[in-house]
Amino acid sequence: MAESTNDCLYEKIQHDLMAKIQDGTYPPGARIPSELRLAKEYGVSRITAIKALTELSLNGYINRQQGKGSFVNPPNMRFRPSALLATRPPAEVEGTRRIGLMIPEYFDYHSGNIIRGILQTLPYPDYYVTIIISQNEKHEEYALNDLTQQGYAGVLLFPVDSEYYSDIILQMQVNKYPLVLMDRYFPGISCNSVVCDNRAGTSIAIEHLIAHGHEKIVFFADASYQEQITSIRYDSYVKTMIRHNLAMMNYENFFRDEIDSLNHHTFIERVQRGEITAVVASNSHIAVKIANLCKSNHIDIPGQLSIVCFDRPEIGETMTGESFFTYVEQNSMQMGQSAAKLLDAMLRGATESKRIVLEPRLVINASTGTPEACRA
């Protein structure tokens, strides 16, 4: 089918769906057909269907949730004015360029090294980097709108943990606003990004534990498995355990509810009975909480339980010194440097989107060892 025909059909799909939303066929909160279903129904490519849904999202008619689908917004959200204009790209300014850097946490090892890498690569006075600590999805969306409205030349974004991406990020891509993602990428959106190979990182952590005699290895996450990075790491855990014919165990959203004492108690009992001998923690923060929970219940690390996590916990968190935890190093400094170079290239006229995937490495410290059963 010719591209010009597809261009007309994407508008037809868009207008048909708008009419059905306005006449109540799809009321607020209702899920509308997926891009695959629309492509089949209208006889167009999936890209054409995605374009129609993207336009509906930009106009506030729908809310697209990654992995879940597209849902109708309430009437007061429709025809929301865009924060960006395709006809008004960020201007080339003489002297210092203002860059927005948005990151969820500045106080941990991973985020701190990303910031250092960026500041080294985009030094003042050529660049002036404003750091914004985002608290949640709504804060992130507000800040992105604010940065673009203030005329910032570009944005480096480490998105908050979320099951979906916001409309403003779609707007930025449609309008070719200079944006680089760090530690995340968005499936279906062509966008510059720098990520670590999270599958490889999880696999090397498990292989290290297996090499030390562990078979009863549990995966811990303090987020939903719908969240992108947690999902990737958990999927790698499952595949690696299956490859070694080992039983799988997992805890999802652990410590998200601090009063969930039943889960904590069950976990401790399983460790004490030798049903769990090792943990792969999805991040450094949950690794520290697991270690503290074990300490308060007189469980020895690594004697009774070995722990491997992503990223090195800060010395202030562990109270035991920075060399205690075995961790997967994501090359955080390089992540920041690479993201900064991609943004610099965009500001110099580069138009091709790239995804840079960094190789992880395992840093072995005192939190892992041979299980008691193998030492006996």
Secondary structure as UniProt FT lines:
FT   HELIX           3..22
FT   TURN            23..24
FT   TURN            28..29
FT   STRAND          31..32
FT   HELIX           35..42
FT   HELIX           46..58
FT   TURN            59..60
FT   STRAND          62..65
FT   TURN            66..68
FT   STRAND          69..72
FT   HELIX           75..77
FT   TURN            78..79
FT   TURN            86..87
FT   STRAND          97..103
FT   HELIX           109..121
FT   TURN            124..126
FT   STRAND          127..133
FT   HELIX           137..149
FT   TURN            150..151
FT   STRAND          154..157
FT   HELIX           167..174
FT   TURN            175..176
FT   STRAND          179..182
FT   TURN            187..188
FT   STRAND          192..196
FT   HELIX           198..211
FT   TURN            212..213
FT   STRAND          217..220
FT   TURN            225..226
FT   HELIX           228..243
FT   TURN            244..245
FT   STRAND          249..251
FT   TURN            254..256
FT   TURN            258..259
FT   HELIX           261..272
FT   TURN            273..274
FT   STRAND          278..281
FT   HELIX           284..296
FT   TURN            297..298
FT   TURN            301..304
FT   STRAND          306..310
FT   HELIX           315..318
FT   TURN            322..323
FT   STRAND          326..329
FT   HELIX           332..347
FT   TURN            348..349
FT   STRAND          355..358
FT   STRAND          361..363
FT   TURN            366..367
FT   HELIX           372..375
//
